[in-house]
Amino acid sequence: MATYSKPQVSLLNGIVMGGGAGVSIHGRFRVATENSVFAMPETSLGLFPDVGASYYLSRLPGLFGEYVGLTGARLDGAEMLACGLATHFVPAKRLPSLEDALSKVSSSDPAVVSAIIDKFSQQPALKDKSAYRRLDIIDRCFSRRSVEEILSALEGEAAKGTDDWISATIQSLKKASPMSLKISLRLIREGRVQGVGRCLIQEYRVCCHVLRKEVSEDFFEGCRAILVDKDRNPKWEPSQLELISDDMVERYFSKVDDEEWEDLKLPARYKLPVSAMAKL
């Protein structure tokens, strides 16, 4: 999808999370509405933002991708447009007319498709309490080297005054799997200098380690607590960020020690436009 030569138009009129984000955000055109709700809440489940999230989150303005990926924060349509997750904002009531107009297009020229969507688009206003309005604080705190330092910086900001957003951000991080936070931060940081193909290969490798339960069983515990028993009280192990060494994190990024295992192999691409080649 990220390298597809024909323009893909995704209508994001509802929940856009996990796999839903994976099959839409990589497309050329992403149309948000007032009903859109985006989030990658995997750290609260003991996993990490996957399906290429390390590629597109790392390319959001400033350190907004780290904030969204680590906290699982929910964004509305206006925020999606502001940060670039969406390319257009169209009121939900106008979507049928937009779909009808797009169905009549006989050209695959992105400029033609974009011009049609533009006719139905609006510029929504960000809410006063939008996290995107706090990008300066996010950049200051989430630019720190480690998750521990990010938390410390946020707590320092909280000490300066009362801001419900900062408190909620701190709580989101403290409730998430410590191992997931460490893995996610590294994936997003490395994704910033990798193409989408390399990001997908690395995410696949990390996921294989997660499923093998070699270092931590947090994903299975998260599924139990959130999806099965629904007590929403996962017992993470390791239970604290300070108990996780760099070597433990490194194991998730190494090749799986199994002679029958191999890295993800993406299909060969031919006659790609230059813009698509740049993403690989």
Secondary structure, 3 states (H helix, E strand, C coil): CCCCCCCCEEEECCEEECHHHHCCCCCCEEEECCCCEEECCHHHHCCCCCCCHHHHHHHCCCCHHHHHHHHCCCEEHHHHHHHCCCCEECCHHHHHHHHHHHHCCCCCCHHHHHHHHHHHCCCCCCCCCCHHHHHHHHHHHHCCCCHHHHHHHHHHHHCCCCCHHHHHHHHHHHHCCHHHHHHHHHHHHHHCCCCHHHHHHHHHHHHHHHHHCCCCCHHHHHHHHHHHCCCCCCCCCCCCHHHCCHHHHHHHHCCCCCCCCCCCCCCCCCCCCHHHHCCC
